[in-house]
Amino acid sequence: MAIDGKKFQLQVAEKKGSDWAFKKILFRDCVINSVNPSNVVIDGAPVATVGGIILGFTADTDFEPED
């Protein structure tokens, strides 16, 4: 996706509980602009940090606040 510059959507939804400030947030037209892998280590799994940008977000339609 990063190499091809493909856009994707990411939705974050409320988990059961009372400590969330929102019910749903939708990020549209996201693009990955950086990937930074860690070194390989013997005693654990490698990780990668992925950075990106959100090109499409409208608070009126893409955010549902907690009541």
N, C-alpha and C positions, 0 to 999 in steps of 0.2 A: 504494500500500500504506500509506503513512504517513497519508494523509488518511482512508482507510477504516479504519485500525487493524487491518488484516489481519495475522494471525500467519503466520510462515513458519519453516522449519527451515534450519539452516546446519550443514554437515558439513565438517570439516577432516580430511584424510587425509594419511598419511605419504607424502612424496616419496622416491624412491629415494635412498639415502644412509645415513650412519650417525650423523648429528648431530641426529636427532629424538628427543624424549623421550616420544613417544606414537605409536601406530599410527593411532588414530582418536579424534576428539572430535565429539560430536553436541550441538548446541544446539537445543532444541525450544522452540516457542512464543515466538519472537522478535518484537518489535514495534519499529518505527522510531518514535522520539520527537522527533527533531530532524534538520533538513537545513539546512546552511549553504553556499550556493553562493559561489564566489569571484567577483570582478569579471572582466569580459571583458578580455583583454589582446591586443594586436596580435601579439606575438611568441610566443605559446604558447596552449595549450588551457586553457580554464577547468576548474576542479575543484570538487567538492562534498564536503564532510565530512558523513557520515551517522552519527548517534548512535542507539543503541537500547538495549533491555534484554532480557535472556534470562529468561523466566518459567519455563522447564522444563529442568532439568538434574539428572540423578541420576548421581553418580560411579560407582555400582555397575554401571549399564547403559550409560551414554553416554560412558564414557571407557575406552579400551583402551591401557594403558601399553606402552611398548617393552619387549621381553624382554631 
